[in-house]
Amino acid sequence: MNTLSALNRREFVQTAATAALAGFGSARAAAAPRSKAPAGTGRHPAWVDVNVTLGRWPFRRLPFDETPALVGKLRQQGVTAAWAGTFDGVFHHDLAAANARLAEDCRRQGRGWLRPFGSVNPKLPGWKRDLQQCAEAHQMAGIRLHPTYHGYALDDAAFAQLLVLAGRHRLIVQIVADLEDERTQHPLARVPHANLQPLVPLLRAGTGARVVVLNWARSASLPLAKQLAEAGACLDIATVENVGGVDNLVRQLSVDRVVFGSHAPLFYFESAALKLQESALTAETSWAIRAGNAMRLLSPV
């Protein structure tokens, strides 16, 4: 496929997805008086996006890579809360400063709506202080880890220690398996898929951390995803592909282990939303994925 064809295909997919989702939204609104969301969901079903990132992707400009634009886009699509990391936390060395900027950006652009998830790198000096600041100074609900970009494996002793400390601070731990498809990575910035297998015994050992694995589908097989879910992790849908992919995922895993993540702005939000539309999900299952499971993570028993 030549470059022009690829661009035309991407433009077509974006246009078709936007049009289809707009039709889906209109149909849902028209049907609202005749049907109710599952008990406890309110009159209008919520969307909690657990996988958005603020800031500039260093290799190309992205649509909605400025926070006000991204917030406006997500609100327009009906998102009622978004968990946000920062690209600065992936590529900058001073994570304390990156996390402070993230917290301030979320406060200014969407207090209570944007939930900051700071970055911690257990291979850097002072990482325990960074984690403590996320929990105490910034009052964050969780942290976001990028092991492949930060250069450590999940069988590293420091990572195991991080999970324990995060559990003590009652922080959700998001682990990003991938950020960008390897086929579009810059040739001087090749990043491998994360090996998620070592995470299974750590979760089974009971670290106390609530773990969410993001962008995992190119890194892990479905049997490994099932092991992660059975060990207590939640997994998002951002990189789940194929027709009926979410429906198949729900059949393989417990429904309470699947959460909605768009990976915006690197991915189109509409792509994630359409995955729910084209899957044969009950109202209760759709609600659990869209919002219920994320809300449960924020308020553990």
Secondary structure, 3 states (H helix, E strand, C coil): CCHHHHHHHHHHHHHHHHHHHHHHHHHHHHHHHHCCCCCCCCCCCCCEEEEEEECCCCCCCCCCCCHHHHHHHHHHCCCCEEEEEECHHHHCCCHHHHHHHHHHHHHHHHECCEEEEEECCCCCCCHHHHHHHHHHHCCCCEEEECHHHHCCCCCCHHHHHHHHHHHHCCCEEEEECCCCCHHHCCCCCCCCCCCCCCHHHHHHHCCCCEEEEECCCCCCCHHHHHHHHHHCCEEECCCCCCCCHHHHHHHHCCHHHEECCCCECCCCHHHHHHHHHCCCCCHHHHHHHHHHHHHHHHCCC
